Amino acid sequence: MGIWNKFVNFMVGEPTGERAKDSKGRFVADDKSTPSTNEAYKDGRKPVKKVRKTAVKKTTVKKTTTKGRGRPKGSKNKVK
């Protein structure tokens, strides 16, 4: 995090991410008619999602066989 972001978070305050609840303890939904505030969170700002690193997928080498599926196990036509 850069110095500017730290300064802005210090001055404005970092979003806590704590959800707002009503008197019965249920979560409150966001009111779409007020685009500048988010009523679903206590401080009115939605927290920023953290970016997860994606794992690098390993490519597997597929075996190529020229023969068929081979002799089944326990077959009577074994090699002599």
Buried (B, 14 or more C-beta within 10 A) or exposed (E): EEEEEEEEEEEEEBBEEEEBEEEEEEEBEBEEEEEEEBEBBBBBBEEEEEEEEEEEEEEEEEEEEEEEEEEEEEEEEEEE
